[in-house]
Amino acid sequence: MRIALTTYSTKPRGGVVHTLALAEALVEAGAEVSVWTLGRGGDQAFFRPVDPRVDVRVVEFAARDGESVGARILRSIEVLRRGFDAGGYDVVHAQDCISANAVGRCVRTVHHLDTFTTPELTACHEKAVVEPFAHVCVSASVARELADGWGLRPTVIPNGVDATRFARAAEGDLSPWRNRFGRYVLAVGGIEPRKGSIDLLRAVALLRRDAPDVRLVIAGGETLFDYRAYRAEFDRLAVELEVDPVVLGPVDDADLPGLVAAASAMGFVSTKEGFGLAAMEALAAGVPLVTRELPVLREVFDGAALFAGDPATTAVALREALAHPDAARTARGRELAARHTWAAAAQAHLQLYRQLCPI
């Protein structure tokens, strides 16, 4: 079976991480897989090495100074549409709304649903839900949103996680990270509204009243969207609250497991999520997880995480995680992460593809 997986970027965002890991698991299972993406800012390859059995196709996407978010969305769709060649594939599977708009008839994974204010992005989002002939969701909670909002019946295939990689990091030398940052609460995904960054900042400020040595470290951050106003408010509040967060930006893929494993806790307080891959990686490394009380996160992490609804309760949960580590909860987290394999995800995808496109 020949499969094209499509994504919108070469950068380490959750959907891109998912796309590459799924592609590698599919070729391991015997499929022929191409991954198509846009090479933003001169990128000619993904943020990490990819199994050479995966056929990687990067379509050049030149940067334009002063381009609005809406114009960039429309140009992204058009450039990928012109570059993509659907010939010879049994299945084309889009992993985001931009590539779904670009590639025509496709299966679509809806990782999560969001509300946008940019008209072009709103239209892109809606079309990428309505027009694909089949849908995959990585959690039952998001599948219910598609059923309730659009009358669709997606197939639920949970994410995998490279649990061994993060568990192995936890057994290694973590002193470089701990010497650098001391005790720290880690957030992965950058500073943006969907990640609840300001809520986490406020929570850490409250936590530091009792634990002034604890720092907030934020990794990641590549995005198509313009969050300058949100980032300015975050920076203003950081000064006001005397938190002084460490903002690392994108972290080299080889360094990420050690950074995660050395954390005292992960703060995962997104307002919208489809699964929570970064949080699952933290559990694989044995790191206490504090996450927002959302149906999807309760579905995925119940029994393995502490849940909170606002900065005050998040601070309480972080304090509990740091002061009283729960060995049983940690063990459940490791077991949960180990159960979510990319091999299982690949087999579920292949079963769906055969149903949709018998060959």
N, C-alpha and C positions, 0 to 999 in steps of 0.2 A: 504494500500500500504506500502510495506517495502522498505526503502531507505537507502543506504549507502552513506554518504558523506565522502570524504577522503581529508586529508590535510597533510602537511609535518612536522608540528611542533606543540608543545603545547604553544609556546611563542606568545606574543601579536603583531603579524604582521597583516597587513590589511586583507590578505586572510584568516587568522585564525579567526580573529574577525568576518568576514563575515560568515565563516562556522558555527561557534557556534550560531550566531544569527539566521541564516537560519534554522538550525536544531531545535532550540527551537520554532520558528514560525511554522515549519512543524508539530511538535508534537502537538502544540496547535490547529492546523487545523485538527488533527485526524490521521496523518500518524505515522507509526512506523519508527524511525530513529536511525541508528547507526552512530557514527562519529569515523573513524579510523585515527590514526595519529602515528607519531614516537615520542617516549619519549627520547628526546636528553638530554645528560648529567645527566641521572638518573631521569628525570621527570616521574612521574607516573600519573599526572593529568594536566589539562589545567591551564593557568594562572589565571583563575577565576572559581568560582563555576558554574556548568552547571546544567540546569534543570534536576532533577533526572529521568524524563521520557525519556531523551535521553540516549541511550546505548553508553557509551564511551569505546572505545577499544584503548589502548595505547600499541604500539609495542616497546619493549625496543631497544634503539639504543645507544650503548656504545660509549663514546668519545675515539678517538685515537690521541695521541700526534703526531704532525708533519704530519698529513694527509693532502694531497693537496686538493684543492677545487674539482678537477675532480674526485679524488678517493672517496671523501666524497659523491659526487653526485651519483656515481655508487653504492656505498655501501648502500646509503639511498634507492635507488630503489630496490635493491636486498633484503634488510632486510624487507621492507614493503611488497614486493611481497611474501616472504616466510610467513610472519605473517598474511596476509590478507586472509579472507575466504569469497568468493563471494556467497556461497550457501545460498539460501533462499531470496535473495534480488530481488525485481522487477526492481530496478534502482540502478546502481552504478554511482555516480556523483563525479568526481575528480575536485578539486579546484585549482590545480597547476600542473606544468609539472612533478614534481617528482612522485606524487601519480598517475597521469595519466599513466606514464610509468610503474608503479608497478602493477596496478589492472586489466589490460586487457580491455575488452570491457566496454566502459563507455561513459557517457555524460561528457563534459569538459566545465568548465567556464574559459574563457580566460579573466582575469581581465585587463591585459595590455600586450603589446608586447614590447620586449626589444631586444637589440643586445648584444651578449656575445662574449668574446674572449676565454673562456675556451672551448676546443673542446667537452668535455663530456657534458657540459651544453648546448652548441649549438645543439648537437644531441638530447638531452633530450627535449629541447624546440620545435624543429622541429617535432619530433615524436609525441609529445603531442598535436600538432595542427593537424597533418595529420590523425592520426589513430582513434581518438574518432569518434563514429558514429553520434554524435550530439554535438552542441556547444551553449553555452550561453555567452553573453557579457553583462557587466553592463552599457554600453553606446553605442549609435549608432556610435560614432566615432571609437571605437575599432572594432565594427562589420564591418565597412567599410574597415578597414585595413585587416581584414580576407578575406573579399570579394575581395579586390584588389590584395592581395598577394597570396591567395590560392584558390580563386573561391568558398569560403564557404558562407553559408547563415545562420549565427547564429541567435538565438532568443535573442532579447534585453530585459533584465529584470533588471531594475535599482536596486541598493542597497537600503536597508532600513537604517534607523538610529534611534537610541533610543533617539529621540528628547526630550522627557519628562525628561529623566534623566539629560541631559545637561542643559535644561531650568530650572529645579529645582535647580541645582547647582548654577546657576546665581542669584537665589533669596536667597541663603544662605549666610553664613559668609565667605567672601573671604579674610578677613584681614590676615589670616596666610600666604597665598601665597604672598599677596602684601607687607606685612611687611618683608617678606624674600627676595623678589626680586625687590620691587618697581614697576616702570613701565617696562613691558617687552613685547618683541615680541616673540611669541612661535612658535617653529617648532616641529612637531611630526613625528617621523620616523627614527631618528638617523642621523648619518653623513655618507653620501654615495653619489656617483655621481648622481644616479637617483633622489634623493631628492633635488639636486641643492644646497647642503649645503654651498659650497664655494661662490656661487652667493649671497646667503642670508647673509653670513658673510660680504661680501663686501658692500651689501646694508645697513646693519645695521651700518657699519663703516661710511658710508656717512651720514646716518640719525643722527648719534651721533655728527656730527659737529654742528648741530642746537639743538639737544636734547641729551646732554651728559649723562643725567640720565637714558636713556633707555638702557635696557640690552637685550641680546639675550639668550633665554632659549631653550634648545633642549632636548626633551624627546624621549624615545624609542631607538631602535638600534639593536635588535636581528636580525642576518642575517646569512645565510650559507656562504656568500661570503667573500673574503679577500680584504678589503678596507684599509689595513694598509698604503699604499703609499698615498692614498687620505686623510686619517685622518692625516698623518704626515704633508701634505701640508696645510690642514686646520689649524692645531695647529701652524704651522710656521706663516701663514698669520694672525692668531688671535693675536699673539704677535706683529707682524709688524704693524698691523692696530689698536692696542691698544683697542680691543673689549672685551676681557676677557669673553667669553661666559660661561654660566652655562650649563654643560652637565650632565644631570640627569641619563642617561641610562634608562632602563625599569622602568616605574612608576607603582606602585600598581594600579590595576584596580579601586579600590574604591577611590583612590586619583585623578584619571585622570580628572573627570568632574570639580572638583574645580580648578585644575591647568589650565584647558582650560578656564573656565569662568572668572578667575581672570586676564587673559592676556589682554594687551592693544590692541593687534592685533595678528592675526595669519599670519605668512609668509609661504605660501604654494607654493613653486616655483619649483616643480618637473619638470623634463624634460620629463618624461613618467608617465602617470597615466591612470587608467581605469575609475575612478569615482571621488575619493577624499573623502573617508569616514571621515577622520580626519577633513578635511575642513568643511564638512557638520555638524559635531558635534560642531565645533566652531560657525557656524551660529545659530545652535539651542540654544547656550548659549548667543547669542547676541553679539558675538565678531567680530569686523571688520576683513574682510578677504582680504588679498592681495595675488593674485595668478598669475601664469605665463600665458602668452597669448598662450594657446594651444587650438586646436579645441575641444578636449574633455572637457577641463575645461570651455571654453566658452559655450559649450553645456549645461553643468550641472549648472554653476553658473552665467550665464549672468543675469545682473540686481541686483545681490545680493553681488557682489564682485568688487574690484578694480583689474584691470589687468595690467601687466607690462611685458616687454620683456628682461630686462637686469638689472644688479645691480643698475645702475643710475635711471632708471625709477621705479624700485622697491622701492628705497629709497624715491622718490617723492611720490609714492602711500602710503607708510607707513607714511610719514610725514602728508599727507592729512588725513589718517585714524585716526591718533592720535590727530591732531590739530583741525579737523573739523568733528566730528562724525556725520554721516548721519542717522537720525532717520528713514527715509523712507527706506533706503537701509537695515538697521538693521531689520526692520519689514518684508521686503521681504525675507531676509535670514531666519528669524524664520519661516515664512510661507512655504518657500521652504523645509526646513528640516522637518517640521511637515507633509508635503505631502508624504514624502518617508518613508513608514512604512514597517516593516518586515512582517506584516500580508499580505499586498498586494504582496510583493515579494514571499512569500510562496504560495499564491494562484496561482500566475503566474507560479511558478515552478511545482505545482501539475497539472495544465492544460497541461503543456508541457510533463510531465511524462506520463500522460494518453494518449496523442497523440502518444508518442513514444513507450510506452509499455502497450497497453491496457490489462486489466486483468478482 
